[in-house]
Amino acid sequence: MLLFEGAQTRAGDPLFDDFLKRSAPLLPKTCKGEFVLRFGARAELINKASPDAPFFLDFTSDRLLWRTAHSGRHSEAVCRAVLGKLKHPKVFDTTAGLGRDALVLQCAGAQVTLFERNPAMWALLYDALKRAAACSDFINSLPNGLPELYAFGGLTDHPEAGCCDSVYFDPMFPKRTKSALVRRDMQVLHEAVGADEDADAVLPQLLCRAKTRVAVKRPAGAAALCEGRIARSGFTDGKACRFDLYAGKALYL
């Protein structure tokens, strides 16, 4: 269950008001466990089981700043997979999540639109992008501005969004059964979002929205989505993960 606290402080923005309306029916079944999304100086996701450890997104963090400053089309596997040789492609990130890959793609020259169907993650992204946009030094340091957050919902919920050059699909991996420690941000994602069980059903729909390619992030060694039904056109090795590539089927208009 997900509860909102202080959401009225963001009311008045049509994008956020639309989110409140669309997300309301989903809140009782959004998270595994009980979570509160508190809107104050920043939006924080709080697990009632551990209320002293709120989770939030920050695009101006030193770690992400270092990554964007040192990454590029050739050094980042996600850029090689999603952008290929496209100069300034229009990219739909259909599972925006933490938004970090999207920012890296944007800095590499893409025009990225973010789609997110989980209410908690959409709201955290909305808040983080607003705070980042208000930081002039950060904005001036970016070579290509910030990604744009679309209205709440997945790409398949928004046919009016049209098509793009390249689609990036990063369905949530199933939770690891090994006892190895997982980064806290991934723990939060697993607890608040869970696995994308419908990934195989979503992929064919995404192919019709991309003009050149769909790049799907998969765990290293995992089976490809729709294996035996939809053939890959290639893949990009990301060491700890793999990016499967599929030819887009969208018509050029």
HELIX and SHEET records of a PDB file:
HELIX    1   1 ALA A    7  ARG A   10  5                                   4    
HELIX    2   2 PRO A   14  SER A   23  1                                  10    
HELIX    3   3 ALA A   24  LYS A   29  5                                   6    
HELIX    4   4 ASP A   62  HIS A   70  1                                   9    
HELIX    5   5 ALA A   77  LEU A   83  1                                   7    
HELIX    6   6 ARG A  100  CYS A  107  1                                   8    
HELIX    7   7 PRO A  119  ALA A  133  1                                  15    
HELIX    8   8 SER A  136  SER A  141  1                                   6    
HELIX    9   9 LEU A  155  ASP A  157  5                                   3    
HELIX   10  10 PRO A  159  ALA A  161  5                                   3    
HELIX   11  11 ARG A  184  ALA A  192  1                                   9    
HELIX   12  12 ALA A  199  LEU A  207  1                                   9    
SHEET    1   A 3 LEU A   2  GLU A   5  0                                        
SHEET    2   A 3 PHE A  35  PHE A  39  1                                        
SHEET    3   A 3 ALA A  43  ASN A  47 -1                                        
SHEET    1   B 7 GLU A 148  LEU A 149  0                                        
SHEET    2   B 7 GLN A 111  LEU A 114  1                                        
SHEET    3   B 7 LYS A  90  ASP A  93  1                                        
SHEET    4   B 7 CYS A 164  PHE A 169  1                                        
SHEET    5   B 7 ALA A 210  PRO A 219  1                                        
SHEET    6   B 7 CYS A 241  ALA A 247 -1                                        
SHEET    7   B 7 GLY A 234  ASP A 237 -1                                        
END                                                                             
